[in-house]
Amino acid sequence: MKLVVVLMLSALPLSCYAGSGCVELEEVIYKTIDPTESKTQYIEDLQPFIPGEITAKGLENLKQCFLDQDKETLDNVLEMMVMAVPSHLL
């Protein structure tokens, strides 16, 4: 799953430079963790970053992994992302 997250985040355009406060990265993280967003809506929202069907299928699987988690786990993942991603990106 870590590899899928890395691949998904690497698909973001190079407009996310260090220190720019990358809004796209923040939105992708929150959409991935958000339990109210369906897989279909998730794929539609990320369409500009999806180069092909294989990536779309991988993102569907990634989203399903998060949909299968309880609220406590999702809260912990969000907290981890805040700690792991440098503050200038979030």
C-alpha distance (Angstrom), angle and dihedral (degrees) to the residues before:
residue distance angle dihedral
M1 . . .
K2 3.82 . .
L3 3.79 89.6 .
V4 3.81 91.3 52.2
V5 3.81 90.8 51.6
V6 3.81 91.1 49.3
L7 3.80 91.4 48.6
M8 3.79 92.0 46.9
L9 3.79 93.3 50.2
S10 3.80 91.8 45.1
A11 3.80 88.8 58.4
L12 3.80 89.8 69.0
P13 3.80 112.7 108.1
L14 3.77 119.6 -100.6
S15 3.79 89.3 -105.0
C16 3.81 86.4 98.0
Y17 3.78 101.0 87.5
A18 3.79 121.0 170.8
G19 3.76 110.2 -88.3
S20 3.80 94.9 19.0
G21 3.82 94.6 103.6
C22 3.78 93.4 -120.8
V23 3.79 106.3 -136.4
E24 3.82 91.9 -175.5
L25 3.80 92.2 59.9
E26 3.79 92.1 48.4
E27 3.82 91.6 49.8
V28 3.81 92.8 49.2
I29 3.80 91.3 50.8
Y30 3.79 94.0 49.0
K31 3.82 93.9 43.6
T32 3.80 89.9 50.8
I33 3.80 92.9 51.5
D34 3.84 97.1 38.1
P35 3.84 108.1 106.5
T36 3.82 92.3 -162.1
E37 3.80 94.2 62.3
S38 3.80 113.7 88.9
K39 3.80 123.8 -137.0
T40 3.80 90.0 -111.5
Q41 3.80 93.6 52.5
Y42 3.81 90.4 43.8
I43 3.82 92.0 55.4
E44 3.81 91.6 45.2
D45 3.81 91.3 51.1
L46 3.81 92.5 49.1
Q47 3.82 96.0 42.1
P48 3.85 94.0 112.4
F49 3.82 88.8 60.1
I50 3.81 97.4 45.0
P51 3.82 113.2 94.1
G52 3.80 96.7 -174.8
E53 3.78 151.8 -12.2
I54 3.81 94.5 -81.4
T55 3.80 90.9 57.7
A56 3.81 90.7 46.3
K57 3.81 90.6 52.5
G58 3.81 90.7 48.5
L59 3.80 90.9 50.8
E60 3.82 90.6 49.1
N61 3.80 89.1 53.9
L62 3.80 91.2 46.5
K63 3.81 91.8 50.6
Q64 3.81 90.6 48.3
C65 3.81 89.4 54.4
F66 3.79 89.0 57.5
L67 3.82 93.5 42.7
D68 3.81 88.7 56.2
Q69 3.83 92.3 58.2
D70 3.80 127.0 91.0
K71 3.81 123.2 -116.7
E72 3.80 94.0 -100.3
T73 3.80 91.7 55.8
L74 3.81 92.0 47.6
D75 3.81 90.5 50.3
N76 3.80 89.5 51.4
V77 3.82 91.7 49.6
L78 3.79 90.5 50.5
E79 3.80 90.6 50.0
M80 3.80 90.1 48.9
M81 3.81 91.5 50.6
V82 3.79 90.8 51.9
M83 3.81 89.3 52.8
A84 3.83 96.4 40.5
V85 3.80 100.0 45.1
P86 3.81 112.7 69.1
S87 3.79 111.7 -105.2
H88 3.79 92.2 -119.8
L89 3.83 88.5 65.6
L90 3.81 96.6 49.8
